[in-house]
């Protein structure tokens, strides 16, 4: 859904706003990442009218990575992020979802080159501390929050709370 947001006091600025949706997908102890325009990122894209946010996240992940959206099991929604896109010159609210990859071990990635995506990889959680600082700020924020949620859930399960 596209709308406008007016910000400011005496001098106000009107920003074009848009909804997008993204997926944070795990395969065991690895996370799905894409390299877009030379920077590591998470799969996400523009929401289409009449589509559920989780369906947008799955569709965009399929388009950007080549992995069939049926190979993902969305387990929960996460807090949205808002950032200004210099590329699109608009404010983006991204609705994020956590998912597990349930597809075949031997799959092939098909990066969406037309959108500047040159690489798709499962990156181990061990390697993520080196990758996260090279990501866009919204991706860093959503991953920081996601890891906090996962740690709390892991603690709850280990302690039977």
C-alpha positions, 0 to 999 in steps of 0.5 A: 500500500502506498501513501504519504507521510508528512514529517517536520515542524515549521518546515515539513517534508512529505515522504512517499511511503510503501510497505514491503515484506521480508523473510529471515529464513534458517536452514539448521544453523545457517541463515539465508542471505543475499548480496544486493548491489554489493552489500549483504542483505535479507530477501524482501520486497514490495507488498502487492495489494490484496496479498497477505504480508507473509505471502509477500515475504515468501513470494519475494524470497522466491523471486530473489533467490530462486528457492520455491516458496513452498520450501519455507515454513513461516513460524512467526511474525517479527516487529516491522522496521522503517527506513528511508530508501535512497534508491527508491527515495521513499520510506519503507515499512518492512514487515518481517517473518521468521521461517524454516527452510524445509526444502531439499538439501541439494537445491540451486539458487537463482539470484535475481540479477535484474534487481542487483542480486549477485549472490545467494548463500546460506551463511552459518550463524558462526560467520554472521558476526562478521557479516552483520556489520557489512549489512544495511542498517535495517538488516542489522537492526532486524537481525539483532532483534531476531537473535534476542528473541531466539535467545530468549526462546532458547532459554525458555525451552531449556529451563522449561518456563 
